[in-house]
Amino acid sequence: MSVRARIEATLIENLAPERLIVIDESHHHAGHQPDITGTGETHMRVRVVSEKFSGMSRLDRHRTVNALLKPELDAGLHALAVEAAAPGEPTRW
């Protein structure tokens, strides 16, 4: 299973998102960091809308996503950009 697929599965299972987009941005960073994942997937962007974020600060939303994806970060995911919103909040995406 790819890093992207594992990220999607983890977030779906734990956040039951209304909307989820996981974007592999690794190609923008080729040669920037050694690929210890072995997959070429080193930089990801997560865009997620979930009811679980209601009432949370932006920082707490990021902490939640980072905690859920800690195994991927520990395994070599070098960068994770998070755009998290609750339903009904404006997004730029």
C-alpha positions as CSV (number, residue, x, y, z in Angstrom):
1,M,0.0,0.0,0.0
2,S,1.3,3.4,-0.9
3,V,2.0,6.2,1.7
4,R,-0.8,8.2,0.1
5,A,-3.2,5.3,0.4
6,R,-2.3,4.7,4.1
7,I,-2.8,8.3,4.9
8,E,-6.2,8.3,3.2
9,A,-7.2,5.1,5.1
10,T,-6.1,6.4,8.4
11,L,-7.9,9.8,8.1
12,I,-11.1,8.2,6.8
13,E,-11.1,5.7,9.7
14,N,-10.4,8.3,12.4
15,L,-12.0,11.5,11.1
16,A,-14.9,10.3,8.9
17,P,-14.3,13.3,6.6
18,E,-16.9,15.0,4.5
19,R,-14.1,15.8,2.1
20,L,-10.6,14.5,1.8
21,I,-7.9,15.2,-0.7
22,V,-4.3,13.8,-0.3
23,I,-1.9,15.3,-2.7
24,D,1.6,13.8,-3.3
25,E,3.9,16.9,-3.8
26,S,7.1,14.9,-3.7
27,H,8.0,15.6,-7.3
28,H,8.3,19.3,-6.4
29,H,11.1,18.4,-3.9
30,A,13.1,15.8,-5.8
31,G,16.6,15.6,-4.4
32,H,15.7,17.8,-1.4
33,Q,15.7,15.0,1.1
34,P,16.8,11.4,0.8
35,D,13.8,9.1,0.2
36,I,13.9,6.6,3.1
37,T,10.3,5.6,2.5
38,G,11.5,3.6,-0.6
39,T,8.3,4.8,-2.4
40,G,9.3,8.2,-3.6
41,E,6.5,9.6,-1.5
42,T,8.2,12.1,0.8
43,H,6.0,15.3,0.7
44,M,2.2,15.2,1.2
45,R,-0.6,17.8,1.4
46,V,-3.8,16.9,3.2
47,R,-7.0,18.8,2.7
48,V,-9.7,17.5,5.0
49,V,-13.1,18.7,6.2
50,S,-14.4,16.8,9.2
51,E,-17.1,17.4,11.8
52,K,-14.5,16.3,14.4
53,F,-12.7,19.6,13.8
54,S,-15.8,21.7,15.0
55,G,-14.8,23.9,17.9
56,M,-11.1,23.1,17.5
57,S,-8.4,25.8,16.9
58,R,-6.3,25.6,13.8
59,L,-3.4,24.4,15.9
60,D,-5.4,21.6,17.5
61,R,-6.6,20.4,14.1
62,H,-3.0,20.2,12.9
63,R,-2.0,18.4,16.0
64,T,-4.8,15.9,15.5
65,V,-3.8,15.1,12.0
66,N,-0.1,15.0,12.9
67,A,-0.8,12.6,15.7
68,L,-2.8,10.3,13.5
69,L,-0.1,10.3,10.8
70,K,2.9,10.0,13.2
71,P,3.6,6.4,12.0
72,E,4.1,7.8,8.5
73,L,6.3,10.6,9.7
74,D,8.3,8.2,11.8
75,A,8.7,5.9,8.7
76,G,10.2,8.7,6.6
77,L,7.5,11.0,5.4
78,H,9.5,14.2,5.3
79,A,6.9,16.9,5.0
80,L,3.2,17.1,5.7
81,A,1.1,20.2,4.9
82,V,-2.3,20.2,6.6
83,E,-5.4,22.2,5.5
84,A,-8.2,21.3,7.9
85,A,-11.7,22.7,8.3
86,A,-15.0,21.9,9.9
87,P,-18.1,21.6,7.8
88,G,-19.5,25.0,6.7
89,E,-16.2,26.8,7.1
90,P,-14.7,28.5,4.0
91,T,-11.8,26.8,2.4
92,R,-9.5,28.0,-0.3
93,W,-9.6,24.7,-2.1
